[in-house]
Structures are given as structure tokens and as C-alpha cells.
Amino acid sequence: MSALLDVLRSIRKSGQGPLSCPQCGAAVKRSRAPLEGWILPIRYLCEECGYAGFLALEKQQHDE
């Protein structure tokens, strides 16, 4: 049962880390289309390298 609680806690905590570009590692911004995240998938934009896509990497913050 505690393993299940650990998984649920990790799911709840996800989405809290900063998102980065899969090509250059810079921070990405989310595009703001009206139906995005509801009907359409979320699209990410990188101002450093020009990446535009549906994949962004979440940097994990380790508890210390």
C-alpha cells in the first residue's frame, strides 16, 4: 500500500519542475492557442534555437 501512495505522490508532484527544450536545453514557453490542452496537445516554443513541438523535458528538482 505504501508503494501505491509513493506513486500517487510522485504523480501529484509532477509538472512542478521547469520545462526545457529537447534540442538545446534552454527554457521553453507554452504557446497559447485557444483549444490547446483541451482538444489540441500543448505546444512548446524555444526562443533560443527556434524549436516548436509537443515535447518538452521536465527538469527534476531533487529534495535535499
WOCOR-V795596 format. One record per backbone hydrogen bond with DSSP energy under -1.0 kcal/mol. NH is the residue of the N-H (numbers start at 1). CO is the residue of the C=O. Records with the same first field share a line. If there is no record, write none. Layout:
NH->CO / CO
This chain:
5->1
6->2
7->3
8->4
9->5
10->6
11->7
12->8
13->9
20->57
21->26
25->21
28->19
29->45
31->43
36->33
37->40
38->35
39->35
40->35
44->53
45->29
46->51
50->46
53->44
57->20
59->18
